[in-house]
Amino acid sequence: MLLHVRLSGWACWCLFSGVFSVFSLQQRLTVNLNGKWRLSNSNGSLLLPAQVPGCVHSALQQQGYITDPYFRFNDVSYRWIALDNWTYTTTFTLSAELSVKQKVLLVFDGVDTVGSVSLNGIAVGKTNNMFCRHDFSVKDLLKDGENVLQVGLLSPILYASEQRKAHTSYVVPPECPPGVQKGECHVNFIRKEQSSFSWDWGPSFPTMGLWKGVRLEAFDILQLVQVSSVPLYNDAFSQWRVQIELLIDAVQTARGQLTLSIPELDSEQTFQTHFNPGKTKSNFTILINTVLEMTPVSLLCYPPQVYFRTVELIQEPVVGSPGLSFYFRINGKPIFLKGSNWIPVHSFQDQVTPDVLKNLLQSAVDANMNALRVWGGGVYEQDLFYEICDELGIMVWQDFMFACAMYPTETDFIQTVREEVVQQVQRLKSHPSIIIWSGNNENEAALATDWFDIPASQRPKYIRDYVMLYVDNIKKLVQEEDQSRPFLVSSPTNGAESEQEGWVAENPYDPHYGDVHFYSYILDCWDWRTFPRTRFASEYGFQSWPSFSTLQPVSIKEDWSYGSNFTSHRQHHEDGNQQMILQTALHFHLPNATDPLKRFTDTLYITQVMQAQCVKTQTEFYRRSRSEIIEGKGHTMGALYWQLNDIWQAPSWSSIEFGGKWKMLHYFAQSFFAAVFPVAFEEDDTLVIYAISDLSRDLKLRVNVFSWTELDPVCTLNSSMLLVPGGSAVAVFKQPVASLLAGCGNCTRLTCLLTFQLEDDSSQQGPTNYHFLCSPKDAQGLRRPNITVTASSWLIACAFNPPQATFPLFISTTLFSSSDVVVVQELFLYPA
């Protein structure tokens, strides 16, 4: 629904009459300064063209000074780039039309990071926060003819080191990342993308550049800088209202009449108001005359459109359990969040295209996800990301950009954080897709469980800093700016219980409260008993390697073995490569081909099989735990696995490889996140099957018992019809495995397996699932498949000759082409 803003009778130097659109009244001129600039390093030995928006690394690659930064060991080889200082320079000509305007601003939507701006040789201002928009008044510095604009950028590595040295009173850990990450130190002392100094899934590329747009804005009287709106619902009066916030920049005091209207809802209000000189923020509330139906979320994405939906984070006592619930209620309906965690798409943000964003987000929806968590060690994503989430109905858990560290609390640091928070909330709060703000990633847990070996005598000091930053500043600012969404101080957290314990709980991983991050790489991931029955699982997962086709462009032949220097260098998680092999070996034979390349590609493949099966087992456990309390634990209402996407070509927890190719896990996610889905597990040698449904309908269960040697079922079992309420998990089958097999011919655990599906009176509902009765490596009768797939309409043929192994294959009857790749998925194939 469109929001109309009208101004009448504005008084400044003279009285305007009639009705004016804000946009016509301001008569703002904008001069776009994006495009080709010049870039030089500190000693002038390098001088080259550079695109803005952009970064130094991208410019050097585009001009041929460096090769692909992702190639082999270039993340280390190109460390010199971030250790140097760089200067961006451009020239522009002042137009007569612009020169007569009363106010001219030089606007930078994003500077990465520590910069000094000068115009015609005169200092204009400084920047020190990648996440802030900066504008400088420059009318008096402009001259007729050619103007020279320069932005000098300091090495972020050296700046962070100097800031750390200046902080002499006590250590702010961690000092440096683990050595396996090949990263840089003291990233917590600079307000830029924290993972740019390295992470356990990504390289160290501390970028520098003008990573967002640059322009001149010139106007008379006033300009509308930003419009944002949030819907607020009064339960007591069943009344909607919309809070509209205008950010105005006025040359001098302006008085007049403001009219806000939403014609589709026959709602309009007029206000007498004034704006003082400079930037002012004014809030107005318009009451909605029409009664709105509380139907599923209506997502409207382009300002000044207005959306209506309510979000509540419910933390209340749970019958039969200590602790509190933790779930989201959207438009009055409890919602189980199904999805993943989002990390930066690329080390160089200027290389993130709209098509890449659209493909990743559509892939999330195609896998039946309804939520993504924007993780707090990356960046606040560009506007297009949130617009697409609005359109696709993806709910966003939005972290602030603080992760896995303590942070300084000096006045200057707090002040730039405050500006960052206000700007980002003002920019993003109009997006209905965002359902929660969260202050940081894992910092409460880091303090509570002593990640950094802080002496007990010093612990109160760090807790005070934590509360000062996240509670006294960030939380307070967010709640002043946006009353339409909940705020969490951290993730994981015990939520309301953490608050009662002074914001740092004794155990932030307590499954009776809040959200939990859980990782275990050594225990058998097929054993559901190893998982916490938590209220909300916001991180969990297992690593795998990307496909050979993804690795090949950034490697050479000598790299193509699991024990090569390349595979070791690319792994940034301690013991990660060995952990994948050990976990795989629990249930599958490891590749043993005599040809080294085949053994390597088979190993890449089998790690994806392992990852998919592990995350499937854990996600199914969380989904079936939503409706029950067992030993005081349960009512799980969210499963967001780590992680959706990759930042480069390397082993990680992702389900989508760098470049957009789906791993096996992502195909599995289409099933385990389906709206209707059966899941099976064993307890005390008894098979139990649950029907999970986001919809309310009558369902029955069909169980097929197959021999590993035959394509036809040995026997079939059917349950009676049962109503499965929407938003529930209901047990629909329970039988000892021994008695089930006894009724199916000569089946044993080693010779047979199960598939099962839900049906209504007329057809199958949801995907088919399966249950192994033994590890596939122990299966008897499993033989090597020999599959050929031909897609003649795309002139593509694919001979699929998988490695000699004892595991099932998953392909599909639906094919589609992406470049030279045929994607196949979802049909369970038995050995023949």
C-alpha positions in Angstrom: 0.0 0.0 0.0 1.4 3.3 -1.0 2.2 6.1 1.5 1.7 9.6 0.2 3.6 12.5 1.7 2.4 16.0 0.9 3.7 19.4 2.1 1.6 22.6 2.1 2.3 26.2 2.8 5.9 25.8 3.7 7.4 29.0 5.1 11.0 29.8 4.6 12.2 33.1 3.0 8.7 33.3 1.4 5.4 31.6 1.8 4.6 28.7 -0.6 1.0 28.1 -1.3 -0.9 25.1 -2.7 0.0 21.4 -2.3 3.5 20.1 -3.1 5.1 16.7 -3.3 8.1 16.5 -1.2 10.1 15.4 -4.1 9.1 18.3 -6.3 9.4 20.9 -3.6 13.0 20.0 -2.7 14.2 20.3 -6.3 17.3 18.4 -5.4 20.1 18.0 -7.9 22.2 14.9 -7.7 25.6 14.6 -9.4 26.7 10.9 -9.6 30.4 10.6 -8.9 30.5 6.8 -9.4 32.5 5.4 -12.3 36.2 5.6 -13.2 38.5 7.1 -10.6 42.3 6.9 -10.2 43.9 4.8 -7.6 47.5 5.0 -6.2 49.4 3.4 -3.5 51.4 5.2 -0.8 54.7 5.6 -2.7 53.2 6.2 -6.1 54.7 3.1 -7.6 51.2 2.0 -8.7 48.8 4.3 -10.5 45.7 2.7 -12.2 42.1 3.3 -13.1 39.6 2.1 -10.5 35.8 1.7 -10.5 33.6 3.2 -7.8 31.8 1.5 -6.2 34.7 -0.9 -5.8 37.8 -1.9 -3.8 41.5 -1.9 -4.2 41.8 -5.7 -4.8 39.1 -5.6 -7.5 40.8 -2.7 -9.3 44.2 -4.4 -9.2 42.7 -7.5 -10.7 40.7 -5.7 -13.3 43.9 -3.8 -14.5 46.0 -7.0 -14.6 48.3 -6.1 -11.6 47.2 -9.3 -9.8 45.5 -12.5 -10.8 42.4 -14.0 -9.2 42.8 -13.4 -5.5 41.0 -16.7 -4.9 43.6 -18.7 -7.0 45.6 -21.2 -4.9 47.6 -19.4 -2.2 46.9 -15.8 -3.3 45.1 -14.9 -0.1 48.6 -15.0 1.5 50.6 -13.8 -1.5 48.5 -10.6 -1.8 48.7 -9.7 1.9 50.8 -6.7 0.9 47.8 -5.0 -0.6 46.1 -4.5 2.8 49.4 -3.4 4.4 49.7 -0.4 2.1 47.8 2.9 2.1 45.8 3.8 -1.0 44.3 7.0 -2.5 41.3 7.3 -4.7 41.1 10.5 -6.9 38.6 11.9 -9.3 37.8 15.2 -10.9 34.4 16.8 -11.8 33.2 20.0 -13.2 30.8 22.2 -11.3 27.6 23.1 -13.2 26.0 26.5 -13.0 22.8 24.9 -11.9 24.4 23.2 -8.9 26.5 26.2 -7.9 23.5 28.4 -7.1 22.0 25.9 -4.7 21.9 26.9 -1.0 23.4 23.7 0.2 25.7 21.1 -1.4 26.6 17.8 0.3 29.3 15.3 -0.6 27.8 12.0 0.2 29.6 8.6 0.6 27.2 5.7 1.1 30.1 3.5 2.3 33.8 4.0 2.8 35.9 1.0 3.7 37.1 2.0 6.2 39.6 4.5 7.6 39.6 7.5 5.3 40.5 11.1 4.9 38.5 13.2 2.4 39.8 16.3 0.7 38.3 18.5 -1.9 40.5 20.8 -3.9 43.3 20.2 -1.4 41.3 21.1 1.6 40.4 18.5 4.3 36.7 17.8 4.4 36.4 15.1 7.0 37.4 11.6 8.1 35.7 8.2 8.1 36.3 5.2 10.4 33.3 2.9 10.0 32.5 0.8 7.0 28.8 0.6 8.0 28.1 4.3 8.1 26.9 6.7 5.5 29.0 9.9 5.6 28.1 13.4 4.2 30.0 16.6 4.2 28.9 20.1 3.5 31.2 21.3 0.6 29.4 24.3 -1.0 32.2 26.7 0.1 34.9 24.5 -1.1 33.6 24.0 -4.7 35.1 26.2 -7.5 34.2 26.9 -11.1 35.7 24.5 -13.5 37.5 21.4 -12.5 37.3 20.2 -8.9 39.6 17.5 -7.4 38.2 15.0 -4.9 40.6 12.6 -3.0 40.0 9.9 -0.5 43.0 8.6 1.3 42.6 5.1 2.9 44.8 3.7 5.7 45.8 0.1 5.9 43.1 -1.5 8.0 45.6 -4.0 9.4 48.0 -1.3 10.6 45.1 0.9 11.9 43.7 -1.9 13.9 47.1 -2.6 15.3 47.6 1.0 16.3 44.2 1.1 18.0 45.1 -2.0 20.0 48.4 -0.4 21.1 46.6 2.7 22.2 44.3 0.6 24.4 46.8 0.1 27.3 44.6 -0.4 30.3 43.6 -4.0 29.6 43.5 -6.6 26.8 40.4 -6.8 24.6 40.5 -10.4 23.3 41.1 -12.2 21.0 44.4 -10.7 20.0 44.6 -12.7 16.8 42.7 -15.5 15.0 43.8 -19.1 15.2 46.9 -19.8 13.0 44.9 -22.2 10.8 42.9 -19.2 9.5 46.0 -17.4 8.1 44.4 -14.2 9.2 45.2 -10.7 10.6 45.0 -9.5 14.2 42.9 -7.0 16.2 39.9 -6.9 13.9 37.7 -6.0 16.9 39.4 -2.6 17.0 38.1 -1.5 13.6 34.4 -1.1 12.5 34.6 -3.1 9.3 33.5 -6.6 8.2 34.9 -8.8 10.9 35.4 -11.8 8.7 37.5 -9.8 6.3 40.5 -10.5 8.6 39.7 -14.2 8.2 37.3 -16.8 9.6 37.1 -20.5 9.8 35.3 -20.7 6.4 36.9 -17.7 4.7 40.1 -16.0 3.6 41.8 -12.9 4.9 41.2 -10.1 2.5 41.1 -6.9 4.6 39.5 -4.7 1.9 39.8 -1.0 1.3 37.8 1.1 -1.1 34.7 3.2 -1.8 32.4 0.2 -1.6 29.2 2.1 -2.1 28.1 5.1 -4.1 29.5 8.6 -4.1 27.5 11.7 -5.2 26.9 15.4 -4.7 23.4 16.4 -3.4 22.4 20.1 -3.8 19.1 21.7 -2.7 17.3 24.8 -1.5 15.1 25.0 1.6 15.1 21.3 2.6 15.5 17.8 1.3 13.9 14.5 2.4 16.8 12.3 3.2 14.9 9.2 4.2 11.3 7.9 4.8 10.7 4.9 6.9 7.6 3.3 8.3 6.6 0.6 10.7 3.2 -0.8 11.5 2.1 -1.0 15.1 -0.9 -2.9 16.3 -2.9 -2.2 19.5 -4.4 -5.4 20.8 -6.6 -3.7 23.3 -8.4 -1.5 20.7 -7.8 -3.8 17.7 -6.3 -0.7 16.0 -3.6 -0.4 13.5 -1.4 2.6 13.2 1.6 3.4 11.1 4.5 5.3 12.5 6.2 7.3 9.8 9.7 8.7 10.3 11.0 11.5 8.1 14.7 12.5 8.1 14.9 16.0 6.8 17.9 18.2 6.1 16.8 21.9 6.1 18.9 24.9 5.2 17.0 27.0 7.7 13.8 26.8 9.8 10.8 25.7 7.7 7.2 25.7 8.8 4.2 24.3 7.1 1.6 21.6 6.8 2.4 17.9 6.4 -0.2 15.4 5.0 0.2 11.7 5.2 -2.2 9.4 3.5 -2.7 5.8 2.6 -5.5 6.0 0.0 -6.1 2.3 -0.3 -7.2 2.3 3.4 -9.0 5.6 3.3 -6.6 6.9 6.0 -5.2 10.4 6.0 -3.9 12.8 8.6 -2.5 16.4 8.4 0.0 17.9 10.8 1.2 21.4 11.4 5.0 21.1 11.8 8.3 22.7 11.4 11.9 21.6 10.7 14.9 23.2 12.3 18.1 23.9 10.3 20.3 20.9 9.8 19.2 17.3 10.0 16.2 16.5 12.1 14.2 13.3 12.6 10.4 13.7 13.0 7.9 10.9 13.8 4.3 11.0 12.8 1.5 8.5 13.4 -1.4 7.8 11.1 -4.3 5.8 12.4 -5.8 3.2 10.0 -9.5 3.5 9.6 -10.0 0.2 7.9 -10.2 -3.1 9.9 -7.4 -5.3 8.5 -7.7 -9.1 8.4 -4.8 -10.8 10.2 -4.1 -13.0 7.2 -0.6 -14.4 6.5 2.1 -11.9 6.1 1.6 -9.3 3.3 5.1 -8.3 2.2 5.4 -5.0 0.3 9.0 -4.0 -0.4 9.5 -0.7 -2.0 9.4 2.5 0.1 7.2 4.4 0.5 5.0 1.4 0.6 3.5 0.3 3.9 3.1 -3.3 5.1 1.1 -4.7 7.9 2.3 -7.6 10.1 3.0 -8.2 13.7 6.0 -10.0 15.2 6.3 -11.3 18.8 9.0 -13.3 20.4 7.2 -15.5 22.9 9.2 -16.4 26.1 6.7 -17.8 28.6 6.5 -20.8 31.0 6.1 -24.2 29.4 3.9 -26.8 30.9 5.9 -29.8 32.0 9.2 -28.1 31.6 11.5 -25.7 33.5 12.6 -22.6 31.7 10.7 -20.5 29.1 9.5 -21.0 25.5 11.3 -19.3 22.6 9.4 -18.9 19.4 8.1 -16.3 16.9 4.4 -15.5 16.6 3.7 -13.8 13.2 0.3 -12.2 12.8 -0.8 -14.2 15.9 0.4 -17.5 14.6 3.3 -19.5 16.0 5.8 -20.2 13.2 8.6 -22.8 13.1 11.5 -21.1 11.4 13.1 -23.3 8.8 16.3 -22.1 7.2 20.0 -21.3 7.4 22.6 -18.7 8.2 23.8 -16.1 5.6 27.5 -15.0 5.4 29.1 -12.5 3.0 28.7 -13.6 -0.6 32.1 -12.5 -1.6 35.3 -11.1 -0.1 34.9 -8.1 -2.4 31.4 -6.6 -2.0 31.5 -4.8 -5.4 31.5 -8.2 -7.1 28.2 -9.2 -5.5 25.7 -8.8 -8.4 21.9 -8.7 -8.3 21.8 -12.0 -10.1 24.0 -13.7 -7.5 21.7 -12.4 -4.7 18.6 -13.4 -6.5 19.9 -16.9 -7.2 21.0 -17.6 -3.6 17.7 -16.3 -2.1 15.6 -18.1 -4.6 17.6 -21.3 -3.8 16.7 -20.8 -0.2 13.0 -20.6 -1.1 13.3 -23.6 -3.4 14.6 -25.6 -0.5 11.4 -24.7 1.5 13.2 -22.3 3.8 11.2 -19.5 5.4 14.0 -17.8 7.3 17.7 -16.7 7.1 19.9 -15.3 9.8 22.2 -12.5 8.6 25.3 -13.4 10.7 27.0 -10.8 12.8 30.6 -11.1 11.5 29.8 -9.9 7.9 28.0 -6.9 6.6 24.6 -5.4 6.8 23.4 -6.5 3.4 22.5 -4.1 0.5 19.0 -2.9 0.1 18.3 -5.4 -2.7 18.9 -8.3 -0.4 16.0 -7.2 1.9 13.8 -6.2 -1.0 14.1 -9.7 -2.4 13.4 -11.3 1.0 10.3 -9.1 1.3 9.1 -10.3 -2.1 9.9 -14.0 -1.5 8.6 -14.1 2.1 11.9 -14.9 3.7 12.0 -13.9 7.4 15.3 -12.3 8.4 17.0 -12.6 11.8 19.3 -9.6 11.6 22.5 -9.5 13.7 24.5 -6.4 14.4 28.0 -6.7 13.2 29.9 -8.0 16.3 31.1 -11.5 16.5 33.2 -13.9 18.6 35.1 -11.2 20.4 35.2 -8.6 23.2 35.1 -5.0 22.0 36.5 -1.7 23.3 34.2 0.8 24.9 36.1 4.1 24.6 34.0 7.1 23.8 35.1 7.3 20.2 34.3 3.7 19.6 30.9 3.8 21.3 30.1 7.0 19.3 30.7 5.5 15.9 28.8 2.3 16.9 25.9 4.5 17.9 25.8 6.2 14.6 26.1 2.8 12.8 23.2 1.4 14.7 20.9 4.3 14.2 21.7 4.5 10.5 21.2 0.8 9.9 17.9 0.6 11.8 16.6 3.6 10.0 17.6 2.1 6.7 16.2 -1.3 7.3 13.2 -1.1 9.6 10.7 -0.5 6.8 11.4 -4.1 5.5 8.8 -6.5 6.8 11.1 -9.4 6.2 13.2 -8.5 9.2 11.6 -10.0 12.3 14.3 -9.6 15.0 17.4 -7.6 15.8 20.2 -9.3 17.6 23.1 -7.5 19.2 26.0 -9.9 18.5 27.1 -13.4 17.5 28.3 -15.6 20.4 29.8 -12.9 22.6 27.6 -13.7 25.6 28.7 -17.4 25.2 32.4 -16.3 24.9 32.2 -14.5 28.2 30.1 -17.1 30.0 32.2 -20.1 29.0 35.6 -18.2 29.1 36.8 -18.6 25.5 39.6 -16.1 26.2 40.9 -17.3 29.6 40.0 -14.1 31.3 41.2 -14.1 35.0 38.3 -14.3 37.4 39.4 -11.0 39.1 39.0 -9.2 35.7 35.7 -10.8 34.6 33.5 -8.0 36.1 35.3 -5.4 33.9 34.5 -7.3 30.7 30.9 -7.9 31.8 30.5 -4.1 32.4 31.9 -3.4 28.9 29.5 -6.0 27.4 26.5 -4.5 29.1 27.6 -0.9 28.2 28.0 -1.8 24.5 25.0 -4.1 23.8 22.5 -3.1 26.5 23.1 0.5 27.4 23.8 1.6 23.8 22.7 -0.8 21.1 19.6 -2.2 22.7 18.5 1.2 23.9 19.0 2.8 20.5 17.2 0.0 18.6 14.2 0.1 20.9 14.0 3.9 20.5 14.1 3.6 16.7 11.9 0.6 16.2 9.1 -0.6 18.5 7.7 -3.1 16.0 10.2 -5.9 16.5 11.9 -7.8 19.4 15.6 -7.3 20.2 17.9 -10.0 21.5 21.3 -9.0 23.0 23.2 -12.0 21.7 22.9 -15.4 19.9 23.1 -17.9 21.5 21.4 -16.6 24.6 19.0 -17.6 27.3 16.9 -14.5 26.3 14.8 -13.3 29.2 16.7 -15.6 31.6 20.0 -14.0 30.5 18.6 -10.6 31.3 17.6 -11.8 34.8 21.2 -13.0 35.3 22.7 -9.6 34.4 22.8 -10.2 30.6 25.5 -12.9 30.8 23.9 -16.2 31.8 25.8 -18.9 33.6 25.1 -21.2 30.7 23.9 -19.5 27.5 23.5 -22.9 25.9 20.8 -24.1 28.3 18.3 -25.9 26.1 15.4 -24.8 28.4 15.8 -21.2 27.2 16.5 -19.1 24.2 18.5 -20.2 21.2 21.4 -22.7 21.0 24.4 -23.1 18.7 25.6 -26.7 18.7 28.5 -28.4 16.9 29.9 -31.9 17.5 32.2 -33.4 14.8 33.4 -36.5 16.5 30.2 -38.1 17.9 28.2 -40.1 15.4 25.9 -37.6 13.6 23.4 -40.4 12.8 22.7 -40.8 16.6 19.9 -38.3 17.4 20.7 -38.7 21.1 23.8 -36.6 20.7 21.7 -33.5 19.8 20.3 -31.0 22.4 16.5 -30.9 22.5 16.6 -27.1 22.5 13.9 -24.5 22.2 15.5 -23.1 19.0 18.5 -24.2 17.1 20.0 -21.1 15.4 23.3 -22.8 14.4 24.4 -26.4 13.8 26.1 -28.2 11.0 28.9 -30.2 9.4 31.6 -29.4 6.9 32.0 -30.8 3.4 34.1 -30.0 0.4 32.7 -28.3 -2.7 32.6 -30.1 -6.1 35.7 -30.6 -8.2 34.2 -28.3 -10.8 34.2 -25.5 -8.3 37.7 -26.1 -7.1 39.3 -26.7 -10.4 39.5 -23.1 -11.6 41.4 -22.0 -8.5 43.8 -24.9 -8.4 46.3 -26.9 -10.5 47.0 -30.6 -10.9 49.4 -30.9 -8.0 46.6 -29.6 -5.7 44.2 -32.4 -6.5 44.7 -34.8 -3.6 43.3 -34.8 -0.1 46.7 -34.5 1.5 48.0 -31.7 -0.7 49.3 -28.3 0.5 46.3 -26.7 -1.2 43.7 -28.8 0.6 45.4 -28.1 3.9 45.7 -24.3 3.1 42.1 -24.1 2.1 40.9 -25.6 5.4 40.5 -22.9 8.0 38.9 -25.0 10.7 41.3 -26.9 13.0 41.4 -30.6 12.1 38.5 -30.0 9.7 39.7 -32.3 6.9 40.4 -35.2 9.3 37.0 -34.7 11.1 35.2 -35.1 7.8 37.0 -38.3 7.0 36.4 -39.7 10.5 32.7 -38.9 10.4 32.3 -40.3 6.9 34.1 -43.6 7.9 31.5 -44.3 10.6 29.0 -45.3 7.9 30.7 -45.4 4.5 33.7 -47.0 2.9 36.3 -44.4 2.1 37.3 -43.9 -1.5 40.2 -46.1 -2.5 40.5 -45.7 -6.3 44.0 -46.3 -7.6 43.8 -43.2 -9.8 44.8 -40.2 -7.6 42.4 -37.8 -9.3 39.5 -40.2 -9.1 40.2 -40.8 -5.4 40.3 -37.1 -4.8 37.0 -36.4 -6.6 35.4 -39.4 -4.9 36.5 -38.0 -1.5 35.0 -34.6 -2.3 31.8 -36.4 -3.2 31.6 -38.6 -0.1 32.1 -35.6 2.2 28.9 -34.1 0.7 27.1 -37.3 1.3 28.2 -37.3 4.9 27.3 -33.7 5.4 23.8 -34.1 3.9 23.0 -37.1 6.0 24.3 -35.5 9.2 22.3 -32.3 8.8 19.3 -34.2 7.7 19.3 -36.3 10.9 19.8 -33.3 13.1 17.1 -31.2 11.4 14.6 -34.0 11.5 15.2 -34.3 15.2 14.5 -30.6 15.7 11.4 -30.7 13.6 9.9 -33.7 15.4 10.6 -32.1 18.8 8.3 -29.1 18.2 5.2 -30.7 19.8 6.6 -32.6 22.8 8.4 -32.2 26.1 10.7 -35.1 27.0 12.6 -35.0 30.3 11.7 -31.3 30.5 13.1 -30.4 27.1 11.5 -29.8 23.8 9.0 -27.5 22.0 11.7 -26.7 19.5 10.5 -23.9 17.2 13.4 -23.2 14.8 16.1 -24.9 12.8 18.6 -22.7 11.1 21.6 -24.8 10.0 25.1 -23.3 9.4 25.5 -22.1 6.7 23.7 -21.3 3.4 26.4 -19.9 1.1 30.2 -19.7 0.6 32.5 -16.8 0.3 35.1 -18.7 -1.8 36.0 -22.1 -3.1 36.9 -24.1 0.1 35.6 -26.6 2.6 32.9 -25.2 4.8 29.5 -25.9 6.4 27.6 -24.4 3.4 24.8 -26.1 1.4 25.5 -23.9 -1.7 29.0 -23.7 -3.2 30.7 -20.5 -4.2 29.2 -19.8 -7.6 25.7 -21.0 -6.7 26.0 -24.8 -7.3 23.9 -26.8 -4.8 25.6 -29.3 -2.6 23.9 -32.5 -1.8 22.8 -31.0 1.5 20.7 -28.3 -0.3 18.8 -31.0 -2.3 18.2 -32.8 1.0 16.9 -29.6 2.6 14.1 -29.5 0.0 12.8 -32.6 1.7 13.6 -32.1 5.4 12.1 -28.5 5.3 9.0 -29.6 3.3 5.6 -28.4 4.6 4.5 -32.0 5.1 7.2 -34.6 5.8 7.6 -38.0 7.7 10.7 -38.6 9.8 11.8 -41.9 11.4 14.2 -42.8 14.2 14.9 -45.7 16.5 14.6 -45.8 20.2 15.4 -49.1 22.1 15.3 -51.0 18.8 11.8 -49.7 18.1 11.1 -47.8 14.9 9.1 -44.6 15.5 7.8 -42.4 12.6 6.4 -38.9 13.0 4.2 -37.0 10.6 5.3 -33.3 10.6 3.0 -30.8 9.1 2.8 -27.1 8.7 -0.7 -27.6 7.3 -3.8 -29.2 8.9 -5.0 -32.3 7.2 -5.9 -36.0 7.5 -2.9 -38.2 6.7 -1.9 -41.8 6.6 1.5 -43.5 6.5 2.8 -46.0 3.9 6.0 -47.9 4.8 7.8 -49.8 2.2 10.5 -52.4 3.1 13.1 -52.9 0.3 15.9 -55.4 -0.1 19.2 -53.8 -1.2 19.1 -56.1 -4.2 15.6 -55.4 -5.6 13.7 -52.4 -7.0 10.3 -53.7 -5.8 9.3 -53.6 -2.1 9.5 -56.8 -0.1 6.4 -55.7 1.8 4.3 -52.6 2.5 2.6 -51.4 5.7 -0.2 -48.9 5.9 -1.4 -46.9 8.9 -5.0 -45.7 9.4 -5.9 -42.1 8.6 -5.1 -39.6 11.3 -5.6 -35.8 11.6 -2.3 -34.1 11.8 -2.9 -30.5 13.0 -1.1 -27.7 11.3 2.1 -26.8 13.1 2.6 -30.1 14.8 4.6 -33.3 14.9 2.6 -36.4 15.6 3.7 -40.0 16.1 1.9 -42.1 13.5 3.9 -45.4 13.6 5.7 -47.4 16.3 6.9 -51.0 16.0 9.9 -53.0 17.1 12.3 -53.4 14.2 12.6 -57.1 14.8 8.8 -57.7 14.5 8.6 -55.5 11.5 11.3 -57.4 9.7 9.9 -60.8 10.8 6.8 -60.0 8.7 8.8 -59.2 5.6 10.2 -62.4 4.3 13.9 -62.9 4.8 14.7 -59.3 5.6 17.4 -58.5 8.2 19.0 -55.2 9.2 21.8 -55.8 6.8 19.8 -56.8 3.8 16.9 -54.4 3.9 16.0 -50.7 4.3 12.8 -48.6 4.6 11.1 -45.9 2.7 7.9 -44.2 3.9 5.6 -41.4 2.8 2.5 -39.6 3.9 -0.7 -39.8 1.9 -4.3 -38.4 2.0 -7.3 -40.1 0.4 -6.1 -39.4 -3.1 -2.3 -38.9 -3.4 1.1 -38.7 -1.7 1.6 -35.6 0.4 5.2 -34.3 0.7 8.4 -36.1 -0.2 9.3 -39.8 0.4 11.8 -40.3 3.3 14.0 -43.3 4.1 15.6 -45.1 7.1 18.7 -47.2 7.1 18.6 -50.2 9.3 22.4 -50.5 9.3 25.3 -48.4 8.1 25.5 -48.5 4.3 29.1 -49.8 4.5 27.7 -52.9 6.2 24.7 -53.4 3.8 24.5 -56.8 2.1 23.5 -56.9 -1.6 24.3 -53.3 -2.4 25.9 -53.2 -5.9 27.5 -50.6 -8.0 25.0 -48.6 -10.0 25.8 -47.6 -13.6 23.6 -44.6 -14.5 23.5 -42.6 -17.7 21.5 -39.4 -17.9 20.8 -37.7 -21.2 19.0 -34.3 -21.6 18.7 -34.1 -25.3 16.6 -30.9 -25.3 19.6 -29.0 -24.0 22.1 -31.0 -26.1 23.7 -32.2 -22.9 24.6 -35.7 -21.9 25.9 -36.8 -18.6 27.3 -40.2 -17.8 26.9 -40.6 -14.1 29.4 -43.2 -12.9 29.7 -42.7 -9.1 32.5 -44.0 -7.1 32.6 -47.6 -5.9 30.9 -47.2 -2.6 28.2 -48.5 -0.4 25.7 -45.6 -0.2 22.5 -44.6 -2.0 22.3 -42.1 -4.8 19.8 -39.3 -5.0 18.8 -38.0 -8.4 15.7 -36.6 -10.1 13.4 -37.0 -13.0 13.4 -33.2 -13.4 16.5 -31.9 -15.1 17.6 -28.3 -15.8 20.6 -26.8 -17.3 23.0 -24.3 -15.8 26.0 -23.6 -18.1 27.4 -27.1 -18.8 25.9 -28.7 -15.7 22.9 -31.0 -15.6 21.4 -30.9 -12.2 19.7 -34.1 -11.0 18.0 -34.6 -7.7 15.5 -36.3 -5.4 14.7 -39.8 -6.8 16.0 -42.5 -4.6 17.9 -45.1 -6.7 18.4 -48.6 -5.4 21.4 -50.7 -6.6 20.6 -53.0 -9.5 
